[in-house]
Amino acid sequence: MAVADASRSYTISLRPEVAEKAEALAALESRTLNELFGEALDAYYAQHALRTLKDIGEYAASLNSGYTETDVPRLIAEVRAEEAAEQTQK
């Protein structure tokens, strides 16, 4: 049984200078524009995810009551012990 191609087709418009750069880069790397744009979107998504994680980290740090990275194993153990105690009480 053949697996259907899961790709989608889109029509996009690029400024001429961007299109020329994309075509030149694709030719330089012996790749298709589809590969180039796919990787570009993957990289953009990864950067966006990193920015989001950084923002979350900064927000969490703003709530931090002075804990450091070395406190993390102890805090995890404390929370797990509290959860276990709650489970035994039920």
C-alpha positions in Angstrom: 0.0 0.0 0.0 1.5 3.3 -1.1 1.7 6.1 1.4 0.3 9.4 0.1 2.5 12.4 0.0 1.6 14.5 3.1 3.0 17.8 1.6 0.8 20.8 0.9 1.1 23.3 -1.9 1.1 27.1 -1.3 1.5 30.1 -3.5 3.6 32.9 -2.1 4.8 36.2 -3.4 8.3 37.4 -2.6 9.9 40.7 -3.3 12.2 40.4 -6.3 15.4 40.8 -4.2 14.3 38.1 -1.8 13.4 35.8 -4.6 16.8 36.3 -6.2 18.6 35.6 -2.9 16.5 32.4 -2.4 17.1 31.2 -5.9 20.9 31.9 -5.6 21.1 30.2 -2.3 19.2 27.1 -3.5 21.5 26.9 -6.5 24.6 27.3 -4.4 23.6 24.5 -2.1 22.1 22.3 -4.9 18.8 22.3 -3.3 15.2 23.0 -4.3 13.3 26.1 -3.2 10.9 23.8 -1.4 13.8 22.4 0.7 15.2 25.9 1.4 11.9 27.4 2.5 11.0 24.3 4.5 14.3 24.5 6.4 13.9 28.3 6.8 10.4 27.8 8.4 11.8 25.0 10.6 14.6 27.3 11.8 12.2 30.2 12.3 9.9 28.0 14.4 12.9 26.8 16.5 13.9 30.4 17.1 10.4 31.2 18.1 10.3 28.3 20.5 13.6 29.3 22.1 12.3 32.9 22.5 9.2 31.5 24.2 11.2 29.4 26.5 13.4 32.3 27.3 10.4 34.5 28.1 8.9 31.8 30.3 12.3 31.4 32.1 12.5 35.1 32.7 9.0 35.2 34.0 9.7 32.2 36.3 12.9 33.9 37.5 10.9 37.0 38.4 8.8 34.8 40.7 11.8 33.0 42.1 12.1 33.3 45.9 15.9 33.0 45.7 16.1 29.4 44.6 19.1 28.4 42.5 19.7 25.5 40.2 21.3 23.5 43.0 18.0 23.7 44.9 16.1 21.9 42.1 16.7 18.2 43.1 15.8 19.0 46.8 12.6 20.8 45.7 11.6 18.0 43.4 12.1 15.5 46.2 10.0 17.6 48.6 7.1 17.9 46.1 7.2 14.2 45.4 7.2 13.4 49.1 4.2 15.7 49.7 2.4 14.1 46.8 3.1 10.6 48.1 1.9 11.6 51.6 -1.3 13.0 50.1 -1.9 9.7 48.2 -1.4 7.6 51.3 -4.0 9.7 53.2 -6.6 9.0 50.6 
